[in-house]
Amino acid sequence: MRCVKTWLAIWIMLLLAGAALAQQKPAQPVQPAQSNSSAQSDLSDDLLQMLDQIDQDRVRDFFTKLQRQFDGTNIYELASLKEIALQVLPVLKEFEETQPYAAWLQAHLDDLDAANEVEREMKATSPKPATATVQAGVPLKIVRSVWVKELEKRPWPPLAKTYLPKLKQIFVSENVPPELVWVAGVESSFDPQARGPAGAAGMFQLMPATARMEHLSLWPFDQRYQPDKSARAAARYLRDLHNHYGGDWQLALAAYNVGEGRVDKLLKEHKAGSFDAIARWLPAETQMYVPKVEATIHLREGLALADLKAPAG
């Protein structure tokens, strides 16, 4: 039975990992696995029962929809995924091999909660039809206020106090504001084993291309899962993005999430110079991500992004 469970869990891992892309680039839908319906008559009753319990189609469908909605620009559509996320989560928790995906999903459930609250507030405050509101973009002031209220209700991530002191030391050594270690709280709730459906891994959710760019090894041991090495790579990447955007942490964080290529393109297309000016054209994930990091740092550290200072000396 154990080998059957392991086989099935590996099947799900391969399915989810199939969506891996370059760091923070637009996510692609998870590719469906080939059907094996012709072989089902030869499978054991135990395996057939487990296949029914795991509901592979539901897992695949959920991650496909989540990736699509994260990459779309409509925040509202994220809200509709909460119910199925709660159904998929225990499936991923059931097997050791898929628990890293469960850790990632657990850390991102509040994205779906916040999207639902944004939609509720927009309906309550805007007389415009939903289609017109979507085309105009959700006001960032609403997204920011929602995140403040959402995060005030939540305790510190369980692993935060374990890792924060060391992570802050690493960020300071890389000349990056130590408060930015809360990026790991947003990305993974400080779980070093978390793995996202697009291929990002570790506490700071680095994609393979970024990890290699920052001199992390992916084979035979993936150093993204090592908190110290992952933190150092993330700090260097954030520092480079901060320099690239002339000291603007909002744009740096947007690029950390979606890639500097996409951010640069939007800044050029719209002759803009700030995150707020291009937010409506960014993926829904990024529209939510930057305000979430802002609210997290303000709540946990008492600082706005604009007030962050590089360590002295």
Contacts in CASP RR format, 6 or more apart in sequence:
PFRMAT RR
TARGET T0000
AUTHOR 0000-0000-0000
METHOD contacts of the structure
MODEL  1
MRCVKTWLAIWIMLLLAGAALAQQKPAQPVQPAQSNSSAQSDLSDDLLQM
LDQIDQDRVRDFFTKLQRQFDGTNIYELASLKEIALQVLPVLKEFEETQP
YAAWLQAHLDDLDAANEVEREMKATSPKPATATVQAGVPLKIVRSVWVKE
LEKRPWPPLAKTYLPKLKQIFVSENVPPELVWVAGVESSFDPQARGPAGA
AGMFQLMPATARMEHLSLWPFDQRYQPDKSARAAARYLRDLHNHYGGDWQ
LALAAYNVGEGRVDKLLKEHKAGSFDAIARWLPAETQMYVPKVEATIHLR
EGLALADLKAPAG
1 46 0 8 1.000
4 44 0 8 1.000
4 46 0 8 1.000
4 47 0 8 1.000
4 50 0 8 1.000
5 50 0 8 1.000
5 95 0 8 1.000
6 95 0 8 1.000
6 97 0 8 1.000
8 47 0 8 1.000
8 50 0 8 1.000
8 51 0 8 1.000
8 54 0 8 1.000
8 95 0 8 1.000
9 95 0 8 1.000
9 96 0 8 1.000
9 97 0 8 1.000
9 98 0 8 1.000
10 97 0 8 1.000
11 33 0 8 1.000
11 56 0 8 1.000
12 54 0 8 1.000
12 56 0 8 1.000
12 59 0 8 1.000
12 92 0 8 1.000
12 95 0 8 1.000
12 97 0 8 1.000
12 98 0 8 1.000
12 101 0 8 1.000
13 97 0 8 1.000
13 98 0 8 1.000
13 101 0 8 1.000
14 33 0 8 1.000
15 30 0 8 1.000
15 31 0 8 1.000
15 32 0 8 1.000
15 33 0 8 1.000
15 56 0 8 1.000
15 59 0 8 1.000
15 60 0 8 1.000
16 30 0 8 1.000
16 63 0 8 1.000
16 98 0 8 1.000
16 101 0 8 1.000
16 195 0 8 1.000
16 196 0 8 1.000
16 197 0 8 1.000
16 199 0 8 1.000
17 199 0 8 1.000
18 30 0 8 1.000
18 31 0 8 1.000
18 199 0 8 1.000
19 27 0 8 1.000
19 28 0 8 1.000
19 29 0 8 1.000
19 30 0 8 1.000
19 31 0 8 1.000
19 63 0 8 1.000
19 67 0 8 1.000
19 197 0 8 1.000
19 198 0 8 1.000
19 199 0 8 1.000
20 198 0 8 1.000
20 199 0 8 1.000
20 207 0 8 1.000
20 208 0 8 1.000
21 27 0 8 1.000
21 28 0 8 1.000
21 198 0 8 1.000
21 199 0 8 1.000
21 207 0 8 1.000
22 207 0 8 1.000
22 208 0 8 1.000
22 209 0 8 1.000
22 210 0 8 1.000
23 200 0 8 1.000
23 206 0 8 1.000
23 207 0 8 1.000
23 208 0 8 1.000
23 209 0 8 1.000
23 210 0 8 1.000
23 211 0 8 1.000
23 213 0 8 1.000
23 259 0 8 1.000
24 207 0 8 1.000
24 210 0 8 1.000
24 255 0 8 1.000
24 256 0 8 1.000
24 257 0 8 1.000
24 258 0 8 1.000
24 259 0 8 1.000
25 207 0 8 1.000
25 258 0 8 1.000
25 259 0 8 1.000
25 262 0 8 1.000
26 71 0 8 1.000
26 258 0 8 1.000
26 262 0 8 1.000
26 283 0 8 1.000
27 67 0 8 1.000
27 68 0 8 1.000
27 70 0 8 1.000
27 71 0 8 1.000
27 197 0 8 1.000
27 198 0 8 1.000
27 285 0 8 1.000
28 67 0 8 1.000
28 198 0 8 1.000
29 64 0 8 1.000
29 67 0 8 1.000
29 68 0 8 1.000
30 60 0 8 1.000
30 63 0 8 1.000
30 64 0 8 1.000
30 67 0 8 1.000
30 197 0 8 1.000
32 60 0 8 1.000
32 64 0 8 1.000
33 56 0 8 1.000
33 60 0 8 1.000
40 48 0 8 1.000
43 51 0 8 1.000
53 91 0 8 1.000
54 91 0 8 1.000
54 94 0 8 1.000
55 91 0 8 1.000
58 84 0 8 1.000
58 87 0 8 1.000
58 88 0 8 1.000
58 91 0 8 1.000
59 88 0 8 1.000
59 91 0 8 1.000
59 92 0 8 1.000
61 84 0 8 1.000
62 81 0 8 1.000
62 84 0 8 1.000
62 85 0 8 1.000
62 87 0 8 1.000
62 88 0 8 1.000
63 88 0 8 1.000
63 197 0 8 1.000
65 81 0 8 1.000
65 84 0 8 1.000
66 81 0 8 1.000
66 85 0 8 1.000
66 197 0 8 1.000
67 197 0 8 1.000
67 198 0 8 1.000
69 77 0 8 1.000
69 78 0 8 1.000
69 81 0 8 1.000
69 284 0 8 1.000
70 78 0 8 1.000
70 283 0 8 1.000
70 284 0 8 1.000
70 285 0 8 1.000
71 283 0 8 1.000
71 284 0 8 1.000
71 285 0 8 1.000
72 283 0 8 1.000
72 284 0 8 1.000
73 134 0 8 1.000
73 137 0 8 1.000
73 280 0 8 1.000
73 281 0 8 1.000
73 282 0 8 1.000
73 283 0 8 1.000
73 284 0 8 1.000
73 287 0 8 1.000
74 134 0 8 1.000
74 284 0 8 1.000
75 115 0 8 1.000
75 118 0 8 1.000
75 119 0 8 1.000
75 138 0 8 1.000
75 143 0 8 1.000
75 284 0 8 1.000
75 287 0 8 1.000
75 288 0 8 1.000
76 115 0 8 1.000
76 118 0 8 1.000
76 119 0 8 1.000
76 122 0 8 1.000
76 130 0 8 1.000
76 134 0 8 1.000
77 115 0 8 1.000
77 284 0 8 1.000
78 111 0 8 1.000
78 112 0 8 1.000
78 115 0 8 1.000
78 116 0 8 1.000
78 284 0 8 1.000
78 288 0 8 1.000
79 112 0 8 1.000
79 115 0 8 1.000
79 116 0 8 1.000
79 118 0 8 1.000
79 119 0 8 1.000
81 112 0 8 1.000
82 109 0 8 1.000
82 112 0 8 1.000
82 113 0 8 1.000
82 116 0 8 1.000
85 105 0 8 1.000
85 109 0 8 1.000
85 112 0 8 1.000
86 109 0 8 1.000
88 105 0 8 1.000
89 102 0 8 1.000
89 105 0 8 1.000
89 106 0 8 1.000
89 109 0 8 1.000
91 98 0 8 1.000
92 98 0 8 1.000
92 99 0 8 1.000
92 101 0 8 1.000
92 102 0 8 1.000
92 105 0 8 1.000
93 99 0 8 1.000
93 102 0 8 1.000
99 193 0 8 1.000
100 193 0 8 1.000
100 194 0 8 1.000
100 195 0 8 1.000
100 196 0 8 1.000
100 201 0 8 1.000
101 195 0 8 1.000
101 196 0 8 1.000
101 197 0 8 1.000
103 188 0 8 1.000
103 189 0 8 1.000
103 191 0 8 1.000
103 193 0 8 1.000
103 194 0 8 1.000
103 195 0 8 1.000
104 188 0 8 1.000
104 191 0 8 1.000
104 194 0 8 1.000
104 195 0 8 1.000
104 196 0 8 1.000
104 197 0 8 1.000
104 205 0 8 1.000
106 189 0 8 1.000
107 185 0 8 1.000
107 186 0 8 1.000
107 187 0 8 1.000
107 188 0 8 1.000
107 189 0 8 1.000
107 191 0 8 1.000
107 194 0 8 1.000
110 150 0 8 1.000
110 151 0 8 1.000
110 154 0 8 1.000
111 285 0 8 1.000
111 288 0 8 1.000
111 292 0 8 1.000
113 150 0 8 1.000
114 143 0 8 1.000
114 146 0 8 1.000
114 147 0 8 1.000
114 150 0 8 1.000
114 288 0 8 1.000
114 292 0 8 1.000
115 284 0 8 1.000
115 288 0 8 1.000
117 146 0 8 1.000
117 149 0 8 1.000
117 150 0 8 1.000
118 138 0 8 1.000
118 142 0 8 1.000
118 143 0 8 1.000
118 146 0 8 1.000
121 142 0 8 1.000
121 145 0 8 1.000
121 146 0 8 1.000
122 133 0 8 1.000
122 138 0 8 1.000
122 142 0 8 1.000
123 130 0 8 1.000
125 142 0 8 1.000
126 133 0 8 1.000
128 136 0 8 1.000
136 280 0 8 1.000
137 279 0 8 1.000
137 280 0 8 1.000
138 280 0 8 1.000
138 287 0 8 1.000
140 276 0 8 1.000
140 279 0 8 1.000
140 287 0 8 1.000
140 291 0 8 1.000
143 287 0 8 1.000
143 288 0 8 1.000
143 291 0 8 1.000
144 291 0 8 1.000
144 294 0 8 1.000
144 295 0 8 1.000
147 288 0 8 1.000
147 291 0 8 1.000
147 292 0 8 1.000
147 294 0 8 1.000
147 295 0 8 1.000
147 296 0 8 1.000
148 295 0 8 1.000
148 298 0 8 1.000
148 299 0 8 1.000
150 295 0 8 1.000
151 292 0 8 1.000
151 295 0 8 1.000
151 296 0 8 1.000
151 299 0 8 1.000
152 299 0 8 1.000
156 300 0 8 1.000
157 185 0 8 1.000
157 189 0 8 1.000
157 190 0 8 1.000
158 189 0 8 1.000
159 189 0 8 1.000
159 190 0 8 1.000
159 191 0 8 1.000
160 185 0 8 1.000
160 189 0 8 1.000
160 190 0 8 1.000
162 190 0 8 1.000
163 181 0 8 1.000
163 184 0 8 1.000
163 190 0 8 1.000
163 192 0 8 1.000
163 203 0 8 1.000
163 227 0 8 1.000
164 181 0 8 1.000
164 190 0 8 1.000
166 227 0 8 1.000
166 228 0 8 1.000
166 231 0 8 1.000
167 178 0 8 1.000
167 181 0 8 1.000
167 184 0 8 1.000
167 227 0 8 1.000
167 231 0 8 1.000
168 178 0 8 1.000
168 181 0 8 1.000
169 178 0 8 1.000
170 228 0 8 1.000
170 231 0 8 1.000
170 232 0 8 1.000
170 235 0 8 1.000
171 177 0 8 1.000
171 178 0 8 1.000
171 180 0 8 1.000
171 181 0 8 1.000
171 231 0 8 1.000
171 235 0 8 1.000
172 178 0 8 1.000
172 311 0 8 1.000
173 232 0 8 1.000
174 232 0 8 1.000
174 235 0 8 1.000
174 236 0 8 1.000
174 239 0 8 1.000
175 239 0 8 1.000
175 310 0 8 1.000
175 311 0 8 1.000
176 235 0 8 1.000
176 236 0 8 1.000
176 238 0 8 1.000
176 239 0 8 1.000
176 242 0 8 1.000
176 310 0 8 1.000
176 311 0 8 1.000
177 308 0 8 1.000
177 309 0 8 1.000
177 310 0 8 1.000
177 311 0 8 1.000
178 311 0 8 1.000
179 297 0 8 1.000
179 300 0 8 1.000
179 301 0 8 1.000
179 303 0 8 1.000
179 308 0 8 1.000
180 235 0 8 1.000
180 238 0 8 1.000
180 249 0 8 1.000
180 297 0 8 1.000
180 308 0 8 1.000
181 231 0 8 1.000
182 293 0 8 1.000
182 296 0 8 1.000
182 297 0 8 1.000
182 300 0 8 1.000
182 301 0 8 1.000
183 204 0 8 1.000
183 234 0 8 1.000
183 238 0 8 1.000
183 253 0 8 1.000
183 256 0 8 1.000
183 293 0 8 1.000
184 190 0 8 1.000
184 203 0 8 1.000
184 204 0 8 1.000
184 231 0 8 1.000
184 234 0 8 1.000
185 203 0 8 1.000
185 296 0 8 1.000
186 289 0 8 1.000
186 292 0 8 1.000
186 293 0 8 1.000
186 296 0 8 1.000
187 194 0 8 1.000
187 200 0 8 1.000
187 203 0 8 1.000
187 204 0 8 1.000
187 205 0 8 1.000
188 194 0 8 1.000
188 202 0 8 1.000
188 203 0 8 1.000
188 204 0 8 1.000
188 205 0 8 1.000
190 203 0 8 1.000
191 202 0 8 1.000
191 203 0 8 1.000
192 202 0 8 1.000
192 203 0 8 1.000
192 225 0 8 1.000
192 226 0 8 1.000
192 227 0 8 1.000
192 230 0 8 1.000
193 202 0 8 1.000
193 225 0 8 1.000
194 201 0 8 1.000
194 202 0 8 1.000
194 203 0 8 1.000
194 205 0 8 1.000
195 201 0 8 1.000
195 202 0 8 1.000
196 205 0 8 1.000
198 207 0 8 1.000
199 207 0 8 1.000
199 208 0 8 1.000
200 206 0 8 1.000
200 207 0 8 1.000
201 222 0 8 1.000
201 224 0 8 1.000
201 225 0 8 1.000
202 224 0 8 1.000
202 225 0 8 1.000
202 230 0 8 1.000
203 227 0 8 1.000
203 230 0 8 1.000
203 231 0 8 1.000
204 224 0 8 1.000
204 230 0 8 1.000
204 231 0 8 1.000
204 233 0 8 1.000
204 234 0 8 1.000
206 214 0 8 1.000
206 216 0 8 1.000
206 224 0 8 1.000
206 230 0 8 1.000
206 233 0 8 1.000
206 234 0 8 1.000
206 237 0 8 1.000
208 218 0 8 1.000
210 233 0 8 1.000
210 237 0 8 1.000
211 218 0 8 1.000
211 223 0 8 1.000
211 224 0 8 1.000
211 233 0 8 1.000
212 218 0 8 1.000
213 237 0 8 1.000
214 232 0 8 1.000
214 233 0 8 1.000
214 234 0 8 1.000
214 236 0 8 1.000
214 237 0 8 1.000
215 233 0 8 1.000
216 223 0 8 1.000
216 224 0 8 1.000
216 229 0 8 1.000
216 230 0 8 1.000
216 233 0 8 1.000
217 223 0 8 1.000
218 224 0 8 1.000
223 229 0 8 1.000
223 230 0 8 1.000
224 230 0 8 1.000
224 233 0 8 1.000
237 256 0 8 1.000
238 252 0 8 1.000
238 253 0 8 1.000
238 256 0 8 1.000
241 251 0 8 1.000
241 252 0 8 1.000
241 253 0 8 1.000
241 255 0 8 1.000
241 256 0 8 1.000
241 260 0 8 1.000
242 248 0 8 1.000
242 249 0 8 1.000
242 252 0 8 1.000
244 252 0 8 1.000
244 255 0 8 1.000
244 260 0 8 1.000
245 251 0 8 1.000
245 252 0 8 1.000
245 255 0 8 1.000
245 263 0 8 1.000
248 273 0 8 1.000
248 274 0 8 1.000
248 275 0 8 1.000
249 305 0 8 1.000
249 306 0 8 1.000
249 308 0 8 1.000
250 274 0 8 1.000
250 275 0 8 1.000
250 276 0 8 1.000
250 290 0 8 1.000
250 294 0 8 1.000
250 305 0 8 1.000
251 263 0 8 1.000
251 267 0 8 1.000
251 273 0 8 1.000
251 274 0 8 1.000
251 275 0 8 1.000
253 275 0 8 1.000
253 289 0 8 1.000
253 290 0 8 1.000
253 293 0 8 1.000
253 305 0 8 1.000
254 263 0 8 1.000
254 275 0 8 1.000
254 282 0 8 1.000
254 286 0 8 1.000
254 289 0 8 1.000
254 290 0 8 1.000
255 261 0 8 1.000
255 262 0 8 1.000
255 263 0 8 1.000
257 285 0 8 1.000
257 286 0 8 1.000
257 289 0 8 1.000
257 290 0 8 1.000
258 282 0 8 1.000
258 283 0 8 1.000
258 285 0 8 1.000
258 286 0 8 1.000
262 282 0 8 1.000
263 278 0 8 1.000
263 282 0 8 1.000
266 272 0 8 1.000
266 278 0 8 1.000
266 281 0 8 1.000
266 282 0 8 1.000
267 273 0 8 1.000
267 278 0 8 1.000
270 277 0 8 1.000
270 278 0 8 1.000
270 281 0 8 1.000
272 278 0 8 1.000
275 290 0 8 1.000
279 286 0 8 1.000
279 287 0 8 1.000
279 290 0 8 1.000
280 287 0 8 1.000
293 305 0 8 1.000
294 304 0 8 1.000
294 305 0 8 1.000
297 303 0 8 1.000
297 304 0 8 1.000
297 305 0 8 1.000
297 308 0 8 1.000
298 304 0 8 1.000
END
